[in-house]
Amino acid sequence: MNAAPLEDEVLSAVSGGTVVPYIVRPGDTMEEIAKKFHCTVEQLCRWNNIRNPLELKAGQKLIIRF
């Protein structure tokens, strides 16, 4: 099951240590995902133990923290 992208209204309602899964789609980049979830590439890498953000793969599960 793919995690649905969150809209800004939902993002503004989520806070306080919430963890949201995101499944990488073909063509996604770390920069686009970070922008979508209002965080930085560095945060995404830290939360997901990613050393090289260029090695993102479609189908990969990322954790987004709020």
N, CA, C, O and CB atoms as a CASP TS submission, in Angstrom:
PFRMAT TS
TARGET T0000
AUTHOR 0000-0000-0000
METHOD Language model
MODEL 1
PARENT N/A
ATOM      1  N   MET     1       0.846  -1.180   0.000  1.00  0.00           N
ATOM      2  CA  MET     1       0.000   0.000   0.000  1.00  0.00           C
ATOM      3  C   MET     1       0.883   1.232   0.000  1.00  0.00           C
ATOM      4  O   MET     1       1.790   1.334   0.826  1.00  0.00           O
ATOM      5  CB  MET     1      -0.958   0.005   1.215  1.00  0.00           C
ATOM      6  N   ASN     2       0.643   2.167  -0.902  1.00  0.00           N
ATOM      7  CA  ASN     2       1.410   3.400  -0.958  1.00  0.00           C
ATOM      8  C   ASN     2       0.838   4.432  -0.012  1.00  0.00           C
ATOM      9  O   ASN     2      -0.379   4.560   0.123  1.00  0.00           O
ATOM     10  CB  ASN     2       1.442   3.947  -2.373  1.00  0.00           C
ATOM     11  N   ALA     3       1.733   5.175   0.651  1.00  0.00           N
ATOM     12  CA  ALA     3       1.289   6.260   1.506  1.00  0.00           C
ATOM     13  C   ALA     3       0.858   7.417   0.618  1.00  0.00           C
ATOM     14  O   ALA     3       1.570   7.792  -0.313  1.00  0.00           O
ATOM     15  CB  ALA     3       2.409   6.696   2.498  1.00  0.00           C
ATOM     16  N   ALA     4      -0.297   7.973   0.905  1.00  0.00           N
ATOM     17  CA  ALA     4      -0.793   9.099   0.113  1.00  0.00           C
ATOM     18  C   ALA     4      -0.042  10.359   0.505  1.00  0.00           C
ATOM     19  O   ALA     4       0.279  10.545   1.679  1.00  0.00           O
ATOM     20  CB  ALA     4      -2.321   9.291   0.309  1.00  0.00           C
ATOM     21  N   PRO     5       0.245  11.227  -0.460  1.00  0.00           N
ATOM     22  CA  PRO     5       0.885  12.489  -0.114  1.00  0.00           C
ATOM     23  C   PRO     5      -0.053  13.324   0.742  1.00  0.00           C
ATOM     24  O   PRO     5      -1.269  13.286   0.556  1.00  0.00           O
ATOM     25  CB  PRO     5       1.295  13.263  -1.382  1.00  0.00           C
ATOM     26  N   LEU     6       0.497  14.061   1.660  1.00  0.00           N
ATOM     27  CA  LEU     6      -0.312  14.876   2.556  1.00  0.00           C
ATOM     28  C   LEU     6      -0.472  16.276   1.991  1.00  0.00           C
ATOM     29  O   LEU     6       0.468  16.843   1.433  1.00  0.00           O
ATOM     30  CB  LEU     6       0.315  14.932   3.954  1.00  0.00           C
ATOM     31  N   GLU     7      -1.635  16.814   2.135  1.00  0.00           N
ATOM     32  CA  GLU     7      -1.901  18.181   1.698  1.00  0.00           C
ATOM     33  C   GLU     7      -1.482  19.136   2.801  1.00  0.00           C
ATOM     34  O   GLU     7      -1.347  18.727   3.954  1.00  0.00           O
ATOM     35  CB  GLU     7      -3.399  18.376   1.336  1.00  0.00           C
ATOM     36  N   ASP     8      -1.275  20.393   2.468  1.00  0.00           N
ATOM     37  CA  ASP     8      -0.825  21.390   3.432  1.00  0.00           C
ATOM     38  C   ASP     8      -1.759  21.496   4.635  1.00  0.00           C
ATOM     39  O   ASP     8      -1.298  21.703   5.757  1.00  0.00           O
ATOM     40  CB  ASP     8      -0.705  22.739   2.758  1.00  0.00           C
ATOM     41  N   GLU     9      -3.071  21.356   4.412  1.00  0.00           N
ATOM     42  CA  GLU     9      -4.016  21.450   5.534  1.00  0.00           C
ATOM     43  C   GLU     9      -3.758  20.342   6.556  1.00  0.00           C
ATOM     44  O   GLU     9      -3.812  20.575   7.764  1.00  0.00           O
ATOM     45  CB  GLU     9      -5.474  21.370   5.023  1.00  0.00           C
ATOM     46  N   VAL    10      -3.480  19.152   6.066  1.00  0.00           N
ATOM     47  CA  VAL    10      -3.209  18.019   6.951  1.00  0.00           C
ATOM     48  C   VAL    10      -1.872  18.230   7.649  1.00  0.00           C
ATOM     49  O   VAL    10      -1.750  17.989   8.850  1.00  0.00           O
ATOM     50  CB  VAL    10      -3.209  16.681   6.160  1.00  0.00           C
ATOM     51  N   LEU    11      -0.871  18.677   6.899  1.00  0.00           N
ATOM     52  CA  LEU    11       0.445  18.906   7.491  1.00  0.00           C
ATOM     53  C   LEU    11       0.365  19.913   8.623  1.00  0.00           C
ATOM     54  O   LEU    11       1.037  19.747   9.641  1.00  0.00           O
ATOM     55  CB  LEU    11       1.433  19.387   6.432  1.00  0.00           C
ATOM     56  N   SER    12      -0.440  20.948   8.469  1.00  0.00           N
ATOM     57  CA  SER    12      -0.528  21.959   9.510  1.00  0.00           C
ATOM     58  C   SER    12      -1.220  21.422  10.757  1.00  0.00           C
ATOM     59  O   SER    12      -1.024  21.961  11.846  1.00  0.00           O
ATOM     60  CB  SER    12      -1.265  23.180   8.992  1.00  0.00           C
ATOM     61  N   ALA    13      -2.025  20.372  10.618  1.00  0.00           N
ATOM     62  CA  ALA    13      -2.728  19.791  11.757  1.00  0.00           C
ATOM     63  C   ALA    13      -1.904  18.737  12.476  1.00  0.00           C
ATOM     64  O   ALA    13      -2.233  18.363  13.602  1.00  0.00           O
ATOM     65  CB  ALA    13      -4.029  19.191  11.304  1.00  0.00           C
ATOM     66  N   VAL    14      -0.831  18.245  11.842  1.00  0.00           N
ATOM     67  CA  VAL    14      -0.005  17.187  12.411  1.00  0.00           C
ATOM     68  C   VAL    14       1.192  17.822  13.104  1.00  0.00           C
ATOM     69  O   VAL    14       1.915  18.621  12.508  1.00  0.00           O
ATOM     70  CB  VAL    14       0.454  16.180  11.318  1.00  0.00           C
ATOM     71  N   SER    15       1.395  17.460  14.362  1.00  0.00           N
ATOM     72  CA  SER    15       2.563  17.991  15.069  1.00  0.00           C
ATOM     73  C   SER    15       2.852  17.147  16.288  1.00  0.00           C
ATOM     74  O   SER    15       2.067  16.272  16.652  1.00  0.00           O
ATOM     75  CB  SER    15       2.344  19.460  15.476  1.00  0.00           C
ATOM     76  N   GLY    16       3.996  17.415  16.922  1.00  0.00           N
ATOM     77  CA  GLY    16       4.294  16.784  18.203  1.00  0.00           C
ATOM     78  C   GLY    16       4.816  15.372  18.120  1.00  0.00           C
ATOM     79  O   GLY    16       4.294  14.495  18.808  1.00  0.00           O
ATOM     80  N   GLY    17       5.831  15.108  17.303  1.00  0.00           N
ATOM     81  CA  GLY    17       6.462  13.795  17.280  1.00  0.00           C
ATOM     82  C   GLY    17       5.757  12.757  16.432  1.00  0.00           C
ATOM     83  O   GLY    17       6.032  11.565  16.564  1.00  0.00           O
ATOM     84  N   THR    18       4.874  13.175  15.586  1.00  0.00           N
ATOM     85  CA  THR    18       4.170  12.249  14.708  1.00  0.00           C
ATOM     86  C   THR    18       5.106  11.742  13.621  1.00  0.00           C
ATOM     87  O   THR    18       5.907  12.504  13.080  1.00  0.00           O
ATOM     88  CB  THR    18       2.937  12.922  14.085  1.00  0.00           C
ATOM     89  N   VAL    19       5.004  10.453  13.301  1.00  0.00           N
ATOM     90  CA  VAL    19       5.801   9.839  12.243  1.00  0.00           C
ATOM     91  C   VAL    19       4.852   9.440  11.118  1.00  0.00           C
ATOM     92  O   VAL    19       3.844   8.770  11.343  1.00  0.00           O
ATOM     93  CB  VAL    19       6.611   8.598  12.776  1.00  0.00           C
ATOM     94  N   VAL    20       5.195   9.865   9.898  1.00  0.00           N
ATOM     95  CA  VAL    20       4.366   9.574   8.732  1.00  0.00           C
ATOM     96  C   VAL    20       5.214   8.817   7.715  1.00  0.00           C
ATOM     97  O   VAL    20       6.312   9.264   7.384  1.00  0.00           O
ATOM     98  CB  VAL    20       3.778  10.886   8.109  1.00  0.00           C
ATOM     99  N   PRO    21       4.730   7.679   7.212  1.00  0.00           N
ATOM    100  CA  PRO    21       5.481   6.974   6.168  1.00  0.00           C
ATOM    101  C   PRO    21       5.241   7.611   4.812  1.00  0.00           C
ATOM    102  O   PRO    21       4.162   8.140   4.547  1.00  0.00           O
ATOM    103  CB  PRO    21       5.092   5.490   6.128  1.00  0.00           C
ATOM    104  N   TYR    22       6.242   7.559   3.963  1.00  0.00           N
ATOM    105  CA  TYR    22       6.114   8.026   2.582  1.00  0.00           C
ATOM    106  C   TYR    22       6.808   7.019   1.687  1.00  0.00           C
ATOM    107  O   TYR    22       7.963   6.670   1.931  1.00  0.00           O
ATOM    108  CB  TYR    22       6.721   9.461   2.396  1.00  0.00           C
ATOM    109  N   ILE    23       6.131   6.548   0.661  1.00  0.00           N
ATOM    110  CA  ILE    23       6.718   5.621  -0.301  1.00  0.00           C
ATOM    111  C   ILE    23       7.198   6.425  -1.501  1.00  0.00           C
ATOM    112  O   ILE    23       6.419   7.138  -2.133  1.00  0.00           O
ATOM    113  CB  ILE    23       5.692   4.519  -0.734  1.00  0.00           C
ATOM    114  N   VAL    24       8.485   6.306  -1.809  1.00  0.00           N
ATOM    115  CA  VAL    24       9.093   7.042  -2.903  1.00  0.00           C
ATOM    116  C   VAL    24       8.483   6.588  -4.230  1.00  0.00           C
ATOM    117  O   VAL    24       8.348   5.395  -4.500  1.00  0.00           O
ATOM    118  CB  VAL    24      10.626   6.845  -2.908  1.00  0.00           C
ATOM    119  N   ARG    25       8.124   7.563  -5.036  1.00  0.00           N
ATOM    120  CA  ARG    25       7.544   7.294  -6.353  1.00  0.00           C
ATOM    121  C   ARG    25       8.603   7.487  -7.427  1.00  0.00           C
ATOM    122  O   ARG    25       9.584   8.199  -7.211  1.00  0.00           O
ATOM    123  CB  ARG    25       6.326   8.213  -6.621  1.00  0.00           C
ATOM    124  N   PRO    26       8.412   6.858  -8.586  1.00  0.00           N
ATOM    125  CA  PRO    26       9.366   7.069  -9.680  1.00  0.00           C
ATOM    126  C   PRO    26       9.492   8.562  -9.993  1.00  0.00           C
ATOM    127  O   PRO    26       8.491   9.262 -10.146  1.00  0.00           O
ATOM    128  CB  PRO    26       8.925   6.288 -10.946  1.00  0.00           C
ATOM    129  N   GLY    27      10.725   9.032 -10.085  1.00  0.00           N
ATOM    130  CA  GLY    27      10.978  10.434 -10.401  1.00  0.00           C
ATOM    131  C   GLY    27      11.091  11.344  -9.199  1.00  0.00           C
ATOM    132  O   GLY    27      11.510  12.493  -9.340  1.00  0.00           O
ATOM    133  N   ASP    28      10.726  10.863  -8.004  1.00  0.00           N
ATOM    134  CA  ASP    28      10.862  11.676  -6.792  1.00  0.00           C
ATOM    135  C   ASP    28      12.325  11.995  -6.532  1.00  0.00           C
ATOM    136  O   ASP    28      13.206  11.188  -6.831  1.00  0.00           O
ATOM    137  CB  ASP    28      10.251  10.954  -5.576  1.00  0.00           C
ATOM    138  N   THR    29      12.580  13.165  -5.978  1.00  0.00           N
ATOM    139  CA  THR    29      13.916  13.517  -5.495  1.00  0.00           C
ATOM    140  C   THR    29      13.799  13.889  -4.031  1.00  0.00           C
ATOM    141  O   THR    29      12.716  14.220  -3.548  1.00  0.00           O
ATOM    142  CB  THR    29      14.541  14.690  -6.326  1.00  0.00           C
ATOM    143  N   MET    30      14.916  13.832  -3.328  1.00  0.00           N
ATOM    144  CA  MET    30      14.911  14.201  -1.914  1.00  0.00           C
ATOM    145  C   MET    30      14.481  15.658  -1.751  1.00  0.00           C
ATOM    146  O   MET    30      13.772  15.996  -0.802  1.00  0.00           O
ATOM    147  CB  MET    30      16.306  13.977  -1.287  1.00  0.00           C
ATOM    148  N   GLU    31      14.909  16.520  -2.673  1.00  0.00           N
ATOM    149  CA  GLU    31      14.547  17.931  -2.592  1.00  0.00           C
ATOM    150  C   GLU    31      13.039  18.126  -2.703  1.00  0.00           C
ATOM    151  O   GLU    31      12.454  18.906  -1.951  1.00  0.00           O
ATOM    152  CB  GLU    31      15.256  18.720  -3.683  1.00  0.00           C
ATOM    153  N   GLU    32      12.412  17.418  -3.638  1.00  0.00           N
ATOM    154  CA  GLU    32      10.962  17.527  -3.817  1.00  0.00           C
ATOM    155  C   GLU    32      10.215  16.995  -2.599  1.00  0.00           C
ATOM    156  O   GLU    32       9.234  17.591  -2.155  1.00  0.00           O
ATOM    157  CB  GLU    32      10.520  16.769  -5.074  1.00  0.00           C
ATOM    158  N   ILE    33      10.681  15.876  -2.064  1.00  0.00           N
ATOM    159  CA  ILE    33      10.030  15.284  -0.893  1.00  0.00           C
ATOM    160  C   ILE    33      10.179  16.212   0.309  1.00  0.00           C
ATOM    161  O   ILE    33       9.221  16.426   1.051  1.00  0.00           O
ATOM    162  CB  ILE    33      10.627  13.889  -0.576  1.00  0.00           C
ATOM    163  N   ALA    34      11.368  16.760   0.501  1.00  0.00           N
ATOM    164  CA  ALA    34      11.601  17.688   1.616  1.00  0.00           C
ATOM    165  C   ALA    34      10.681  18.899   1.503  1.00  0.00           C
ATOM    166  O   ALA    34      10.092  19.328   2.495  1.00  0.00           O
ATOM    167  CB  ALA    34      13.079  18.143   1.648  1.00  0.00           C
ATOM    168  N   LYS    35      10.558  19.440   0.314  1.00  0.00           N
ATOM    169  CA  LYS    35       9.687  20.606   0.104  1.00  0.00           C
ATOM    170  C   LYS    35       8.235  20.249   0.408  1.00  0.00           C
ATOM    171  O   LYS    35       7.525  21.019   1.055  1.00  0.00           O
ATOM    172  CB  LYS    35       9.814  21.128  -1.347  1.00  0.00           C
ATOM    173  N   LYS    36       7.799  19.084  -0.059  1.00  0.00           N
ATOM    174  CA  LYS    36       6.421  18.630   0.150  1.00  0.00           C
ATOM    175  C   LYS    36       6.087  18.524   1.638  1.00  0.00           C
ATOM    176  O   LYS    36       4.973  18.839   2.056  1.00  0.00           O
ATOM    177  CB  LYS    36       6.201  17.274  -0.533  1.00  0.00           C
ATOM    178  N   PHE    37       7.066  18.077   2.433  1.00  0.00           N
ATOM    179  CA  PHE    37       6.823  17.852   3.854  1.00  0.00           C
ATOM    180  C   PHE    37       7.426  18.945   4.740  1.00  0.00           C
ATOM    181  O   PHE    37       7.519  18.782   5.957  1.00  0.00           O
ATOM    182  CB  PHE    37       7.380  16.507   4.259  1.00  0.00           C
ATOM    183  N   HIS    38       7.833  20.054   4.130  1.00  0.00           N
ATOM    184  CA  HIS    38       8.318  21.213   4.880  1.00  0.00           C
ATOM    185  C   HIS    38       9.456  20.864   5.820  1.00  0.00           C
ATOM    186  O   HIS    38       9.435  21.223   6.997  1.00  0.00           O
ATOM    187  CB  HIS    38       7.191  21.826   5.666  1.00  0.00           C
ATOM    188  N   CYS    39      10.452  20.162   5.292  1.00  0.00           N
ATOM    189  CA  CYS    39      11.648  19.817   6.058  1.00  0.00           C
ATOM    190  C   CYS    39      12.852  19.962   5.140  1.00  0.00           C
ATOM    191  O   CYS    39      12.712  20.413   4.003  1.00  0.00           O
ATOM    192  CB  CYS    39      11.556  18.365   6.647  1.00  0.00           C
ATOM    193  N   THR    40      14.025  19.588   5.616  1.00  0.00           N
ATOM    194  CA  THR    40      15.227  19.676   4.791  1.00  0.00           C
ATOM    195  C   THR    40      15.667  18.289   4.333  1.00  0.00           C
ATOM    196  O   THR    40      15.271  17.274   4.906  1.00  0.00           O
ATOM    197  CB  THR    40      16.362  20.365   5.564  1.00  0.00           C
ATOM    198  N   VAL    41      16.490  18.267   3.291  1.00  0.00           N
ATOM    199  CA  VAL    41      17.063  17.011   2.814  1.00  0.00           C
ATOM    200  C   VAL    41      17.898  16.387   3.935  1.00  0.00           C
ATOM    201  O   VAL    41      17.891  15.171   4.125  1.00  0.00           O
ATOM    202  CB  VAL    41      17.932  17.241   1.533  1.00  0.00           C
ATOM    203  N   GLU    42      18.613  17.232   4.668  1.00  0.00           N
ATOM    204  CA  GLU    42      19.439  16.732   5.764  1.00  0.00           C
ATOM    205  C   GLU    42      18.595  16.028   6.822  1.00  0.00           C
ATOM    206  O   GLU    42      18.992  14.987   7.346  1.00  0.00           O
ATOM    207  CB  GLU    42      20.224  17.878   6.400  1.00  0.00           C
ATOM    208  N   GLN    43      17.430  16.595   7.136  1.00  0.00           N
ATOM    209  CA  GLN    43      16.537  15.940   8.105  1.00  0.00           C
ATOM    210  C   GLN    43      16.049  14.603   7.567  1.00  0.00           C
ATOM    211  O   GLN    43      16.055  13.607   8.290  1.00  0.00           O
ATOM    212  CB  GLN    43      15.333  16.847   8.436  1.00  0.00           C
ATOM    213  N   LEU    44      15.628  14.569   6.308  1.00  0.00           N
ATOM    214  CA  LEU    44      15.178  13.307   5.709  1.00  0.00           C
ATOM    215  C   LEU    44      16.265  12.248   5.782  1.00  0.00           C
ATOM    216  O   LEU    44      16.000  11.095   6.125  1.00  0.00           O
ATOM    217  CB  LEU    44      14.759  13.523   4.253  1.00  0.00           C
ATOM    218  N   CYS    45      17.482  12.642   5.460  1.00  0.00           N
ATOM    219  CA  CYS    45      18.605  11.693   5.504  1.00  0.00           C
ATOM    220  C   CYS    45      18.838  11.194   6.926  1.00  0.00           C
ATOM    221  O   CYS    45      19.039   9.997   7.135  1.00  0.00           O
ATOM    222  CB  CYS    45      19.891  12.349   4.959  1.00  0.00           C
ATOM    223  N   ARG    46      18.812  12.086   7.893  1.00  0.00           N
ATOM    224  CA  ARG    46      19.042  11.699   9.289  1.00  0.00           C
ATOM    225  C   ARG    46      17.936  10.771   9.792  1.00  0.00           C
ATOM    226  O   ARG    46      18.224   9.749  10.416  1.00  0.00           O
ATOM    227  CB  ARG    46      19.129  12.947  10.184  1.00  0.00           C
ATOM    228  N   TRP    47      16.684  11.114   9.530  1.00  0.00           N
ATOM    229  CA  TRP    47      15.553  10.303   9.990  1.00  0.00           C
ATOM    230  C   TRP    47      15.552   8.910   9.382  1.00  0.00           C
ATOM    231  O   TRP    47      15.030   7.972   9.984  1.00  0.00           O
ATOM    232  CB  TRP    47      14.251  10.997   9.663  1.00  0.00           C
ATOM    233  N   ASN    48      16.134   8.766   8.188  1.00  0.00           N
ATOM    234  CA  ASN    48      16.067   7.502   7.450  1.00  0.00           C
ATOM    235  C   ASN    48      17.413   6.824   7.260  1.00  0.00           C
ATOM    236  O   ASN    48      17.532   5.878   6.482  1.00  0.00           O
ATOM    237  CB  ASN    48      15.453   7.736   6.114  1.00  0.00           C
ATOM    238  N   ASN    49      18.436   7.309   7.975  1.00  0.00           N
ATOM    239  CA  ASN    49      19.782   6.738   7.893  1.00  0.00           C
ATOM    240  C   ASN    49      20.270   6.622   6.452  1.00  0.00           C
ATOM    241  O   ASN    49      20.815   5.594   6.050  1.00  0.00           O
ATOM    242  CB  ASN    49      19.809   5.369   8.554  1.00  0.00           C
ATOM    243  N   ILE    50      20.067   7.681   5.686  1.00  0.00           N
ATOM    244  CA  ILE    50      20.489   7.723   4.288  1.00  0.00           C
ATOM    245  C   ILE    50      21.798   8.489   4.207  1.00  0.00           C
ATOM    246  O   ILE    50      21.882   9.641   4.634  1.00  0.00           O
ATOM    247  CB  ILE    50      19.399   8.379   3.380  1.00  0.00           C
ATOM    248  N   ARG    51      22.817   7.846   3.657  1.00  0.00           N
ATOM    249  CA  ARG    51      24.123   8.497   3.511  1.00  0.00           C
ATOM    250  C   ARG    51      24.234   9.284   2.219  1.00  0.00           C
ATOM    251  O   ARG    51      24.872  10.337   2.181  1.00  0.00           O
ATOM    252  CB  ARG    51      25.228   7.467   3.569  1.00  0.00           C
ATOM    253  N   ASN    52      23.619   8.782   1.163  1.00  0.00           N
ATOM    254  CA  ASN    52      23.703   9.433  -0.137  1.00  0.00           C
ATOM    255  C   ASN    52      22.286   9.713  -0.641  1.00  0.00           C
ATOM    256  O   ASN    52      21.607   8.789  -1.088  1.00  0.00           O
ATOM    257  CB  ASN    52      24.496   8.553  -1.155  1.00  0.00           C
ATOM    258  N   PRO    53      21.826  10.958  -0.581  1.00  0.00           N
ATOM    259  CA  PRO    53      20.453  11.259  -1.002  1.00  0.00           C
ATOM    260  C   PRO    53      20.209  11.045  -2.492  1.00  0.00           C
ATOM    261  O   PRO    53      19.060  11.054  -2.933  1.00  0.00           O
ATOM    262  CB  PRO    53      20.119  12.678  -0.648  1.00  0.00           C
ATOM    263  N   LEU    54      21.256  10.857  -3.262  1.00  0.00           N
ATOM    264  CA  LEU    54      21.087  10.609  -4.693  1.00  0.00           C
ATOM    265  C   LEU    54      20.721   9.156  -4.988  1.00  0.00           C
ATOM    266  O   LEU    54      20.352   8.834  -6.117  1.00  0.00           O
ATOM    267  CB  LEU    54      22.359  10.976  -5.437  1.00  0.00           C
ATOM    268  N   GLU    55      20.816   8.282  -3.999  1.00  0.00           N
ATOM    269  CA  GLU    55      20.516   6.857  -4.187  1.00  0.00           C
ATOM    270  C   GLU    55      19.087   6.499  -3.804  1.00  0.00           C
ATOM    271  O   GLU    55      18.824   5.372  -3.385  1.00  0.00           O
ATOM    272  CB  GLU    55      21.475   6.018  -3.379  1.00  0.00           C
ATOM    273  N   LEU    56      18.178   7.428  -3.940  1.00  0.00           N
ATOM    274  CA  LEU    56      16.770   7.217  -3.650  1.00  0.00           C
ATOM    275  C   LEU    56      16.180   6.276  -4.698  1.00  0.00           C
ATOM    276  O   LEU    56      16.473   6.407  -5.887  1.00  0.00           O
ATOM    277  CB  LEU    56      16.001   8.566  -3.619  1.00  0.00           C
ATOM    278  N   LYS    57      15.349   5.324  -4.260  1.00  0.00           N
ATOM    279  CA  LYS    57      14.770   4.337  -5.178  1.00  0.00           C
ATOM    280  C   LYS    57      13.255   4.336  -5.074  1.00  0.00           C
ATOM    281  O   LYS    57      12.700   4.459  -3.983  1.00  0.00           O
ATOM    282  CB  LYS    57      15.320   2.931  -4.885  1.00  0.00           C
ATOM    283  N   ALA    58      12.589   4.196  -6.214  1.00  0.00           N
ATOM    284  CA  ALA    58      11.133   4.065  -6.222  1.00  0.00           C
ATOM    285  C   ALA    58      10.752   2.856  -5.386  1.00  0.00           C
ATOM    286  O   ALA    58      11.381   1.802  -5.480  1.00  0.00           O
ATOM    287  CB  ALA    58      10.581   3.934  -7.674  1.00  0.00           C
ATOM    288  N   GLY    59       9.709   3.013  -4.560  1.00  0.00           N
ATOM    289  CA  GLY    59       9.260   1.940  -3.692  1.00  0.00           C
ATOM    290  C   GLY    59       9.894   1.989  -2.310  1.00  0.00           C
ATOM    291  O   GLY    59       9.432   1.309  -1.394  1.00  0.00           O
ATOM    292  N   GLN    60      10.946   2.784  -2.146  1.00  0.00           N
ATOM    293  CA  GLN    60      11.618   2.900  -0.856  1.00  0.00           C
ATOM    294  C   GLN    60      10.698   3.610   0.137  1.00  0.00           C
ATOM    295  O   GLN    60      10.033   4.584  -0.217  1.00  0.00           O
ATOM    296  CB  GLN    60      12.963   3.663  -1.000  1.00  0.00           C
ATOM    297  N   LYS    61      10.661   3.128   1.364  1.00  0.00           N
ATOM    298  CA  LYS    61       9.825   3.735   2.400  1.00  0.00           C
ATOM    299  C   LYS    61      10.664   4.717   3.193  1.00  0.00           C
ATOM    300  O   LYS    61      11.730   4.373   3.704  1.00  0.00           O
ATOM    301  CB  LYS    61       9.211   2.656   3.335  1.00  0.00           C
ATOM    302  N   LEU    62      10.172   5.947   3.291  1.00  0.00           N
ATOM    303  CA  LEU    62      10.820   6.968   4.104  1.00  0.00           C
ATOM    304  C   LEU    62       9.934   7.287   5.297  1.00  0.00           C
ATOM    305  O   LEU    62       8.712   7.157   5.234  1.00  0.00           O
ATOM    306  CB  LEU    62      11.109   8.245   3.274  1.00  0.00           C
ATOM    307  N   ILE    63      10.560   7.700   6.368  1.00  0.00           N
ATOM    308  CA  ILE    63       9.850   8.155   7.555  1.00  0.00           C
ATOM    309  C   ILE    63       9.970   9.664   7.605  1.00  0.00           C
ATOM    310  O   ILE    63      11.067  10.209   7.487  1.00  0.00           O
ATOM    311  CB  ILE    63      10.411   7.495   8.858  1.00  0.00           C
ATOM    312  N   ILE    64       8.843  10.343   7.780  1.00  0.00           N
ATOM    313  CA  ILE    64       8.808  11.787   7.923  1.00  0.00           C
ATOM    314  C   ILE    64       8.383  12.076   9.353  1.00  0.00           C
ATOM    315  O   ILE    64       7.406  11.507   9.841  1.00  0.00           O
ATOM    316  CB  ILE    64       7.839  12.458   6.878  1.00  0.00           C
ATOM    317  N   ARG    65       9.113  12.957  10.025  1.00  0.00           N
ATOM    318  CA  ARG    65       8.786  13.279  11.432  1.00  0.00           C
ATOM    319  C   ARG    65       8.274  14.708  11.550  1.00  0.00           C
ATOM    320  O   ARG    65       8.769  15.621  10.889  1.00  0.00           O
ATOM    321  CB  ARG    65      10.027  13.085  12.344  1.00  0.00           C
ATOM    322  N   PHE    66       7.274  14.880  12.406  1.00  0.00           N
ATOM    323  CA  PHE    66       6.687  16.198  12.687  1.00  0.00           C
ATOM    324  C   PHE    66       6.747  16.477  14.158  1.00  0.00           C
ATOM    325  O   PHE    66       6.304  17.535  14.604  1.00  0.00           O
ATOM    326  CB  PHE    66       5.237  16.282  12.194  1.00  0.00           C
TER
END
